[in-house]
Amino acid sequence: MTFYEILNKYRNISFSERNKGDRFERLMQSFLLTAPQYQAVLKDVWLWNEFPFRKDFGSGKDVGIDLVARTFDGKYWAIQCKCYDSNTQITKADVDTFLSTSEKRFRNVVVKK
């Protein structure tokens, strides 16, 4: 099954926008962990609700971050996923919370496996 076939399937079987978004976030997590162009770069990719340090960003509210990736050299990437129709344009308002939250820096973060 191609990426686009999976995406269309998710759009058809999702029972709500939230459900579609959750499915899409897990799809993106899997993609980032398995795509050859990222396998040598990304060590970990967490869903936001699984990210060990989300409480440092106010875990009780929507901070606009859907995934967090950690590179092999210890850098963190904040990722926002949008599963919009292919004809939809993403506006600044759609990503404002993400932009303001993703500018925060981690202090003394150590992830233990």
WOKA-V238298 format. One record per helix or strand of 2 or more residues. SS is the DSSP state (@ for helix, = for strand). FROM is the first residue (numbers start at 1). TO is the last residue. If there is no record, write none. Layout:
ss:SS from:FROM to:TO
ss:SS from:FROM to:TO
This chain:
ss:@ from:3 to:13
ss:@ from:17 to:34
ss:@ from:36 to:39
ss:= from:42 to:47
ss:@ from:48 to:50
ss:@ from:54 to:57
ss:= from:67 to:71
ss:= from:76 to:79
ss:@ from:92 to:102
